[in-house]
Amino acid sequence: MNWLDLFYNPVWVLSTAVLALVVRIQRRGSWDPQSCSVRLKGKTAIVTGANTGIGKFIALDFARRGARVILACRSQARGSAALEEIREKTGNSDVHLRLVDVSSLDSVREFAEGILKEEEALHILVNNAAVSGLPREITKDGLDASFATNHLGPFLLTNLLLDLMKRSAPARIVTLSSVNHKKGEVDFSHFRGENLNYFMDIVYNHTKLHNIICTNELARRLEGTGVTANSVHPGIVTTEVLRHYPWGVRFLFNLIGFFFFKNPEEGAVSSIYCALAEEMEGITGKYCDCDCHLVLPAPLARDAALAVKDFEICERLTSKL
């Protein structure tokens, strides 16, 4: 018998289909946003990178709950398309697009200035925008483009909006990190694009470690203000974050991901949980996994002395001289 005949055997086909279904069902976590009754009427939320992937589904959820949602996007065309889609699906007309390139500190400052002028309150900030697999590129601020996009830009944005969030308390800051932070290293020369290996996701992993370190230090500094700050792992998700990878890598990732990885809607769940679930009220300085469980991050991410140093260096790098 030809071994290829196995692929046409009904038993093989049926068992494969059942296995795939079981795996897909198990991808869902224990917390279901649709069963959460929290409403966000009268609340304002900002989601970066909200034109696609995880960010769009986070914004969609907030809009369905009645929030005033600001889509912070780099592309006017893609942001406008997401804006119309979210308004149409939710019936919420209080969804707005504001342009920002988080890799540019000037763009972040301009965006934040606009928010402070236009908005009376800010209750939720989700730092979602990120890139992976970028080749070496130095921004006009003298920063590595991946570090600027994934960490320093969101770091600056968060700090510029802190006073508004304090006045709006209770408020929550959610920063999307990754389980890959466990493979990351801390070398402050990385911020300037020095001593970096740009193979695959190596730089991305470093940035995600810094996300958690600085979020934990921010949470410490915000104690008593009513503003919480937590980081979250969305899961291994089939999104556009791999758009800078070789075609073959993306093909294999999406092929395997169809069965084993989360789709963007599933990947948004843990961020939504941290942003609005009653179970997270008052919880700060924690790391949430993709199943909405609070877990310990890597040892480096829990080093309090390192966190103070990291935060202070990021403040200096993002300060306007």
QUIQUI-V224310 format. One record per pair of residues at least 6 apart in sequence whose C-alpha atoms are under 6 Angstrom apart, sorted by sequence separation. I is the first residue (numbers start at 0). GAP is how many residues later the second one is. D is the distance in whole Angstrom. If there is no record, write none. Layout:
i:I gap:GAP d:D
i:I gap:GAP d:D
//
This chain:
i:48 gap:6 d:6
i:49 gap:6 d:4
i:72 gap:6 d:6
i:86 gap:6 d:6
i:100 gap:6 d:6
i:101 gap:6 d:6
i:137 gap:6 d:5
i:138 gap:6 d:6
i:287 gap:6 d:4
i:99 gap:7 d:6
i:136 gap:7 d:6
i:137 gap:7 d:6
i:286 gap:7 d:6
i:287 gap:7 d:6
i:136 gap:8 d:5
i:286 gap:8 d:6
i:218 gap:10 d:5
i:99 gap:11 d:6
i:129 gap:19 d:6
i:211 gap:19 d:6
i:129 gap:20 d:5
i:269 gap:20 d:5
i:49 gap:21 d:5
i:183 gap:21 d:5
i:184 gap:21 d:5
i:183 gap:22 d:4
i:269 gap:22 d:5
i:43 gap:23 d:6
i:45 gap:23 d:6
i:42 gap:24 d:5
i:43 gap:24 d:5
i:44 gap:24 d:5
i:45 gap:24 d:5
i:46 gap:24 d:6
i:47 gap:24 d:4
i:48 gap:24 d:5
i:180 gap:24 d:5
i:236 gap:24 d:6
i:39 gap:25 d:5
i:40 gap:25 d:5
i:43 gap:25 d:6
i:46 gap:25 d:6
i:69 gap:25 d:6
i:73 gap:25 d:5
i:179 gap:25 d:5
i:183 gap:25 d:6
i:235 gap:25 d:5
i:236 gap:25 d:5
i:237 gap:25 d:5
i:38 gap:26 d:5
i:39 gap:26 d:5
i:40 gap:26 d:5
i:59 gap:26 d:6
i:63 gap:26 d:5
i:67 gap:26 d:5
i:68 gap:26 d:5
i:69 gap:26 d:5
i:70 gap:26 d:5
i:71 gap:26 d:5
i:72 gap:26 d:5
i:73 gap:26 d:5
i:236 gap:26 d:5
i:39 gap:27 d:5
i:50 gap:27 d:6
i:67 gap:27 d:6
i:69 gap:27 d:6
i:71 gap:27 d:6
i:72 gap:27 d:6
i:73 gap:27 d:5
i:180 gap:27 d:5
i:50 gap:28 d:5
i:180 gap:28 d:4
i:177 gap:30 d:6
i:236 gap:30 d:6
i:50 gap:31 d:5
i:176 gap:31 d:5
i:234 gap:32 d:6
i:233 gap:33 d:5
i:233 gap:36 d:6
i:121 gap:43 d:5
i:102 gap:45 d:5
i:122 gap:45 d:6
i:102 gap:46 d:4
i:121 gap:46 d:6
i:101 gap:47 d:5
i:120 gap:47 d:5
i:123 gap:47 d:6
i:143 gap:47 d:6
i:122 gap:48 d:4
i:123 gap:48 d:5
i:124 gap:48 d:5
i:125 gap:48 d:5
i:126 gap:48 d:5
i:127 gap:48 d:5
i:142 gap:48 d:6
i:143 gap:48 d:5
i:107 gap:49 d:6
i:123 gap:49 d:6
i:125 gap:49 d:6
i:142 gap:49 d:5
i:143 gap:49 d:5
i:102 gap:50 d:6
i:101 gap:51 d:5
i:178 gap:54 d:6
i:229 gap:54 d:6
i:171 gap:55 d:6
i:172 gap:55 d:6
i:173 gap:55 d:6
i:175 gap:55 d:6
i:176 gap:55 d:5
i:177 gap:55 d:4
i:228 gap:55 d:5
i:229 gap:55 d:5
i:231 gap:55 d:5
i:234 gap:55 d:5
i:169 gap:56 d:5
i:170 gap:56 d:5
i:171 gap:56 d:5
i:172 gap:56 d:5
i:173 gap:56 d:5
i:174 gap:56 d:5
i:175 gap:56 d:5
i:176 gap:56 d:5
i:227 gap:56 d:5
i:228 gap:56 d:6
i:229 gap:56 d:5
i:230 gap:56 d:5
i:231 gap:56 d:5
i:232 gap:56 d:5
i:233 gap:56 d:5
i:168 gap:57 d:5
i:169 gap:57 d:6
i:171 gap:57 d:6
i:173 gap:57 d:6
i:231 gap:57 d:6
i:232 gap:57 d:5
i:168 gap:58 d:6
i:146 gap:60 d:6
i:218 gap:65 d:6
i:218 gap:66 d:5
i:132 gap:67 d:5
i:132 gap:68 d:6
i:131 gap:69 d:6
i:215 gap:69 d:5
i:131 gap:72 d:5
i:43 gap:78 d:5
i:44 gap:78 d:6
i:43 gap:79 d:5
i:44 gap:79 d:4
i:45 gap:79 d:5
i:46 gap:79 d:5
i:47 gap:79 d:6
i:48 gap:79 d:6
i:42 gap:80 d:6
i:44 gap:80 d:6
i:47 gap:80 d:5
i:48 gap:80 d:4
i:47 gap:81 d:5
i:212 gap:88 d:5
i:216 gap:90 d:6
i:213 gap:93 d:6
i:212 gap:94 d:5
i:213 gap:97 d:6
i:131 gap:109 d:6
i:130 gap:110 d:5
i:133 gap:110 d:6
i:132 gap:111 d:5
i:132 gap:112 d:6
i:181 gap:116 d:5
i:52 gap:186 d:5
i:56 gap:208 d:6
i:53 gap:210 d:5
i:57 gap:210 d:6
i:52 gap:211 d:5
i:53 gap:214 d:5
i:19 gap:239 d:6
i:28 gap:262 d:4
//
